């Protein structure tokens, strides 16, 4: 018996990775129970243009690599509810990695030799707090998020846990945490994969220069996500897409603490 599938084309845009993925979760939640076929158009994505999303995630047969004719087109920003604080999809942890990609993540994590118990803090920098060129306000009227300093994060940590993983796109934040711990005589071991060359993310600059992410850059990004999902305590800002993505995909009992 021939099935009359509902046909969709889902277009990724040039927004940030986790803004895109949060919206994709909202779309997936909407159509995953339907008899449908979806073509993912990632030509405008900085993340899934050169590297296929199928190289990163295992997607069910609902999604096809071949464009569908007479399809209804959706953009990621049509699913804004997934970008609001407090949103929780009904389907958790359905974005699983391909075997090859997961192996790369595991290899990266093993090299860190993280202890069983550790905190994780996500320090927002770059264009999110005006540290890098914040040009989006001129286009949308939006403003930067409030900048929280390293002590705001550290003071929320369970200090009985002596190990902390730091997620940040600016290596200066690592130095600031080290300085804070030293000044306050706190005996903590820090873990991170941020390099000294990282000086804060600026999405507008990346769009203007046509930057396309490499497989290693994606591995680094999702390694941080998987480390955060294994922490005992995650401190960040709920207004951040990364914070919400981790919370939406996490199946472990983590204490989430938001500064905003």
C-alpha positions in Angstrom: 0.0 0.0 0.0 1.4 3.3 -1.0 1.8 5.9 1.7 1.1 9.5 1.0 3.9 11.2 3.0 3.7 14.7 4.1 6.7 16.4 2.5 8.8 19.2 4.2 11.9 21.1 3.4 13.6 22.4 6.6 16.1 25.2 6.0 18.9 25.9 8.4 20.0 29.5 8.6 23.2 31.3 9.5 22.3 31.6 13.2 24.4 30.1 15.9 24.6 26.4 16.2 22.6 25.8 19.3 20.0 28.4 18.4 19.5 26.4 15.2 19.5 23.0 17.1 17.0 24.2 19.7 14.6 25.3 16.9 15.3 22.0 15.1 14.2 20.2 18.3 10.9 22.1 18.2 10.4 21.2 14.6 11.2 17.5 15.2 8.8 17.4 18.2 6.1 18.8 15.9 6.5 16.3 13.0 8.2 13.2 14.5 4.9 11.2 14.9 3.6 12.0 11.5 4.0 10.0 8.3 6.4 12.5 6.8 9.6 12.9 4.8 11.9 15.9 5.5 14.8 17.2 3.5 17.3 19.2 5.5 18.6 22.2 3.5 21.8 23.3 5.2 23.3 25.4 2.4 23.1 28.6 4.6 24.5 26.9 7.7 28.1 27.7 8.8 28.1 24.3 10.6 26.4 21.8 8.3 27.3 23.1 4.9 30.8 21.5 4.4 30.1 18.9 7.2 26.8 17.1 6.7 24.5 17.0 9.6 24.3 13.2 8.8 28.0 13.0 9.7 27.2 14.3 13.2 23.7 12.9 14.0 21.9 9.7 13.5 18.5 10.8 12.0 15.6 8.5 11.5 14.1 7.6 8.1 11.8 10.5 8.5 14.7 12.6 7.2 16.0 12.2 3.6 19.2 13.3 2.0 17.3 13.8 -1.3 15.2 17.0 -1.9 11.5 16.3 -1.9 9.2 17.8 -4.6 6.1 19.8 -3.7 7.3 20.1 -0.1 6.3 22.7 2.5 9.3 24.8 3.5 10.1 25.8 7.1 12.8 28.0 8.4 14.3 27.4 11.8 13.2 30.7 13.2 9.6 29.6 12.7 10.0 27.5 15.8 10.8 30.3 18.3 9.0 28.6 21.2 12.0 26.3 21.5 14.2 29.4 22.0 12.3 30.6 25.1 13.5 29.9 28.6 11.5 27.1 30.2 10.8 25.3 27.0 11.1 21.5 27.3 10.6 19.2 24.4 8.5 16.1 24.9 11.1 14.0 23.1 14.4 14.0 25.0 17.8 13.0 23.8 16.7 12.0 20.3 19.7 13.7 18.6 22.2 10.8 19.0 25.6 10.9 17.4 26.9 8.8 14.6 29.3 6.1 15.7 32.3 7.8 14.0 31.4 11.2 15.5 30.8 9.8 19.0 34.2 8.0 18.8 35.9 11.4 18.2 34.1 12.9 21.1 35.0 10.1 23.5 38.6 10.2 22.4 38.7 14.0 23.2 37.1 13.4 26.6 39.4 10.6 27.5 42.4 12.8 27.0 41.1 15.2 29.6 41.0 12.5 32.3 38.0 14.1 34.0 37.2 12.8 37.5 33.9 11.2 38.3 32.5 14.2 40.1 33.0 17.7 38.7 31.2 21.0 38.3 30.7 22.7 34.9 30.4 26.4 34.3 29.5 28.1 31.0 30.9 31.6 30.8 29.3 33.7 28.0 31.7 36.0 26.2 32.2 37.3 22.7 29.3 39.1 21.0 26.8 37.8 23.6 28.0 40.4 26.1 29.5 43.0 23.8 33.1 41.8 24.3 33.4 41.1 20.6 31.8 43.4 17.9 28.2 43.3 18.8 26.6 44.3 15.5 23.3 42.5 15.7 21.7 45.4 17.7 22.0 47.5 14.6 20.0 45.0 12.6 17.4 43.9 15.1 17.4 46.4 17.9 18.5 43.7 20.3 20.9 44.3 23.1 23.7 42.3 24.7 23.1 39.9 27.5 24.2 40.9 31.0 27.8 40.2 31.5 28.5 38.0 34.6 32.0 37.9 36.0 33.9 34.7 36.9 33.1 35.2 40.6 29.4 35.1 39.9 29.9 31.6 38.4 32.3 30.3 41.0 30.3 31.5 43.9 27.4 29.3 42.7 29.6 26.2 42.6 29.5 23.5 45.1 32.9 24.1 46.5 33.1 20.7 48.1 33.6 19.4 44.5 37.2 20.2 43.8 37.1 19.9 40.0 35.5 22.3 37.5 35.2 22.1 33.7 35.0 25.5 32.1 33.0 26.1 28.9 33.9 29.4 27.2 34.9 30.8 23.8 37.4 33.2 25.3 40.6 32.0 26.9 40.8 35.1 29.0 38.0 33.7 31.0 40.2 30.7 31.9 42.9 33.1 33.2 40.4 35.0 35.2 39.1 31.8 36.9 42.7 30.8 37.7 43.4 34.3 39.2 40.2 34.2 41.2 40.9 30.8 42.7 44.5 31.9 43.6 43.3 35.1 45.2 40.8 33.3 47.3 43.0 30.3 48.2 40.7 27.8 46.6 42.2 24.5 45.8 40.5 23.5 42.6 41.6 21.7 39.5 40.4 23.2 36.2 39.6 21.4 33.0 38.9 23.0 29.6 39.5 22.6 25.9 39.5 26.3 25.0 42.7 27.3 23.4 44.8 30.4 23.9 43.9 31.5 20.3 40.2 31.8 21.2 39.2 35.4 21.9 35.4 35.3 21.9 32.9 34.3 19.3 31.3 36.9 16.9 28.6 35.4 14.7 28.3 38.5 12.5 32.0 38.5 11.7 31.8 34.8 10.8 28.8 35.4 8.5 30.6 38.3 6.8 33.8 36.2 6.2 31.9 33.1 5.2 33.5 30.9 7.8 32.6 27.3 7.6 33.3 25.0 10.5 35.6 22.0 10.4 34.8 18.5 11.7 37.3 19.1 14.6 35.6 22.4 15.6 32.3 20.5 15.7 33.9 17.8 17.8 35.2 20.4 20.2 31.8 22.0 20.5 29.9 18.8 21.2 32.6 17.4 23.5 31.9 20.4 25.7 28.2 19.6 25.5 28.7 15.9 26.5 31.0 16.9 29.4 28.4 19.3 30.7 25.8 16.6 30.5 28.0 14.4 32.8 28.6 17.1 35.4 27.0 17.1 38.8 26.3 20.8 38.7 25.9 23.1 35.6 26.1 26.8 36.1 25.3 29.1 33.3 22.5 31.5 32.0 19.1 30.2 30.9 18.9 32.9 28.3 21.8 31.1 26.5 20.9 28.6 23.8 23.7 26.3 25.0 22.2 26.2 28.5 18.8 25.3 27.1 20.1 22.7 24.7 22.0 20.9 27.4 19.0 20.9 29.7 16.7 19.7 26.9 19.0 16.9 25.9 20.2 15.8 29.4 18.9 12.5 30.8 21.1 12.6 33.9 20.3 14.1 37.3 22.2 17.4 37.1 21.6 20.4 39.2 21.1 23.3 36.8 21.8 26.8 38.1 21.1 29.9 36.1 22.5 33.3 36.9 19.8 35.2 35.0 
